[in-house]
Amino acid sequence: MNPDKKIIVDQLLQRLENTPYLLLVDYTGLTMPQFNTIRKRLREVDAKFHVTKNSYIKAAGTEKNYPADIQKDLSGQTAIVFGDKDVCAAAKVIAGANKEFQKPVIKSGVLDGTFLSASEVQGLADVGSKDNLLAKLLGVLNAPAGAIARAIAAKIEKDGGGAPAETEAAA
């Protein structure tokens, strides 16, 4: 490999070093203001939108042992989306931009070394953010305890009284 290209691939590898995910998107037809809007929205969810040559992505992917399936999507104008935290939030930003601008188009992705098709990445966008998922999980976990508390309160009310301390204070 040309030494200049090796330097660029090494820089790309440094950027991808600690990221658990990589999304490939086709940015054909995006205007600069649209591109900047998407970049800003991705920064808000701790993700980056980076344009580089397909051959550099391919070389970096080989170096990081990404699945070979990703290489079929390395054609045309390809940008990568990557970040340190929430893949769902990044996928949601890209999907939202697609609804708003009709571009960029999700090609595929890699999450923790596993290949994701475009529909799987779209599924991640539909799931929602990590905070939303945690809130839903907390609601599910609290539901049985809430039901028990309501049942106990109803039983106490049905039996005609409150706590013994309340009855003694009234007397």
C-alpha positions as CSV (number, residue, x, y, z in Angstrom):
1,M,0.0,0.0,0.0
2,N,1.2,3.5,-0.8
3,P,2.7,5.1,2.3
4,D,0.4,8.1,2.0
5,K,-2.7,5.9,1.9
6,K,-1.3,3.9,4.8
7,I,-1.2,7.1,6.9
8,I,-4.9,7.9,6.0
9,V,-6.0,4.4,6.8
10,D,-4.1,4.5,10.1
11,Q,-5.9,7.8,11.0
12,L,-9.2,6.2,10.1
13,L,-8.3,3.2,12.3
14,Q,-7.5,5.6,15.2
15,R,-11.0,7.1,14.9
16,L,-12.6,3.7,14.8
17,E,-10.5,2.3,17.6
18,N,-13.0,2.5,20.5
19,T,-16.2,2.7,18.6
20,P,-18.7,-0.2,18.9
21,Y,-20.5,0.6,15.7
22,L,-20.0,1.8,12.1
23,L,-22.9,2.7,9.8
24,L,-22.4,3.1,6.0
25,V,-24.6,5.6,4.3
26,D,-24.9,6.8,0.7
27,Y,-24.8,10.6,0.8
28,T,-25.4,11.2,-2.9
29,G,-27.2,14.4,-3.6
30,L,-26.8,16.0,-0.1
31,T,-26.2,19.7,-0.2
32,M,-23.6,21.2,2.1
33,P,-26.3,22.8,4.4
34,Q,-28.0,19.4,4.7
35,F,-24.7,17.7,5.4
36,N,-23.9,20.2,8.1
37,T,-27.4,19.8,9.7
38,I,-26.9,16.0,9.9
39,R,-23.4,16.4,11.3
40,K,-24.7,18.8,14.0
41,R,-27.5,16.4,14.9
42,L,-25.0,13.5,15.1
43,R,-22.7,15.5,17.3
44,E,-25.6,16.0,19.8
45,V,-25.8,12.1,20.2
46,D,-22.0,11.8,20.3
47,A,-21.6,10.4,16.8
48,K,-19.6,11.6,13.8
49,F,-20.3,11.7,10.1
50,H,-17.2,11.2,8.0
51,V,-16.6,11.0,4.3
52,T,-13.7,8.9,3.0
53,K,-12.8,6.8,0.1
54,N,-14.3,3.3,-0.1
55,S,-10.8,1.8,-0.4
56,Y,-9.8,3.3,2.9
57,I,-12.9,2.0,4.6
58,K,-12.3,-1.4,3.1
59,A,-8.6,-1.4,4.3
60,A,-9.6,-0.2,7.8
61,G,-12.4,-2.8,7.9
62,T,-10.0,-5.6,7.0
63,E,-7.6,-4.4,9.7
64,K,-10.4,-4.3,12.4
65,N,-11.8,-7.7,11.2
66,Y,-15.2,-6.3,10.2
67,P,-17.4,-8.9,8.5
68,A,-16.7,-9.3,4.7
69,D,-20.4,-8.6,4.0
70,I,-19.8,-4.9,4.5
71,Q,-17.5,-4.7,1.5
72,K,-20.4,-5.2,-1.0
73,D,-21.8,-1.8,0.2
74,L,-18.5,0.0,-0.4
75,S,-19.4,1.5,-3.8
76,G,-20.6,4.9,-4.8
77,Q,-20.5,7.9,-2.5
78,T,-20.1,6.4,1.0
79,A,-19.9,8.1,4.3
80,I,-19.4,6.5,7.7
81,V,-21.2,7.2,10.9
82,F,-19.5,6.1,14.1
83,G,-19.5,7.0,17.8
84,D,-18.7,5.9,21.3
85,K,-22.2,5.3,22.7
86,D,-25.7,4.9,21.4
87,V,-26.0,3.3,17.9
88,C,-29.8,3.6,18.1
89,A,-29.6,7.4,18.5
90,A,-27.2,7.7,15.5
91,A,-29.4,5.5,13.4
92,K,-32.4,7.5,14.4
93,V,-30.7,10.8,13.2
94,I,-29.8,9.2,9.8
95,A,-33.3,7.8,9.4
96,G,-34.8,11.2,10.4
97,A,-32.6,13.0,7.9
98,N,-33.7,10.5,5.2
99,K,-37.4,11.3,6.0
100,E,-36.6,15.1,5.9
101,F,-34.3,15.3,2.9
102,Q,-34.9,11.9,1.2
103,K,-31.1,11.3,1.8
104,P,-28.8,9.9,3.0
105,V,-29.6,6.3,2.5
106,I,-28.5,3.7,5.0
107,K,-26.5,0.9,3.3
108,S,-25.4,-1.3,6.2
109,G,-23.5,-1.3,9.4
110,V,-21.4,-3.2,11.9
111,L,-22.3,-3.4,15.6
112,D,-19.8,-5.1,17.9
113,G,-18.3,-7.0,15.0
114,T,-21.7,-8.2,13.7
115,F,-22.9,-7.2,10.2
116,L,-26.2,-5.3,10.1
117,S,-28.3,-5.0,6.9
118,A,-30.0,-1.7,6.0
119,S,-33.3,-3.0,7.4
120,E,-31.6,-4.0,10.7
121,V,-30.0,-0.6,11.0
122,Q,-33.5,0.9,10.3
123,G,-34.8,-1.4,13.1
124,L,-32.3,0.1,15.5
125,A,-33.5,3.6,14.5
126,D,-37.1,2.6,15.3
127,V,-36.2,1.1,18.7
128,G,-35.2,4.5,20.2
129,S,-32.5,5.7,22.4
130,K,-30.8,3.9,25.3
131,D,-32.5,6.3,27.8
132,N,-36.0,5.5,26.3
133,L,-35.3,1.8,26.5
134,L,-34.2,2.0,30.1
135,A,-37.3,4.1,31.0
136,K,-39.5,1.4,29.4
137,L,-37.6,-1.4,31.2
138,L,-38.0,0.5,34.5
139,G,-41.8,0.8,33.9
140,V,-42.1,-2.9,33.2
141,L,-40.1,-3.8,36.4
142,N,-42.1,-1.4,38.5
143,A,-45.5,-2.5,37.3
144,P,-45.8,-5.7,39.5
145,A,-44.7,-3.8,42.6
146,G,-47.3,-1.1,41.9
147,A,-50.0,-3.7,41.4
148,I,-49.2,-5.3,44.7
149,A,-49.2,-1.9,46.5
150,R,-52.6,-1.0,45.0
151,A,-54.0,-4.4,46.0
152,I,-52.8,-4.0,49.6
153,A,-54.3,-0.5,49.7
154,A,-57.6,-1.7,48.4
155,K,-57.7,-4.5,50.9
156,I,-57.0,-2.1,53.8
157,E,-59.7,0.2,52.6
158,K,-62.2,-2.6,52.2
159,D,-61.5,-3.9,55.7
160,G,-62.4,-0.4,56.9
161,G,-59.4,1.2,58.1
162,G,-56.0,2.5,57.9
163,A,-52.9,1.6,59.8
164,P,-53.3,0.8,63.6
165,A,-51.6,4.1,64.5
166,E,-54.3,6.1,62.8
167,T,-57.0,4.2,64.7
168,E,-55.4,4.9,68.1
169,A,-54.9,8.5,67.3
170,A,-58.6,9.0,66.4
171,A,-59.7,7.4,69.7
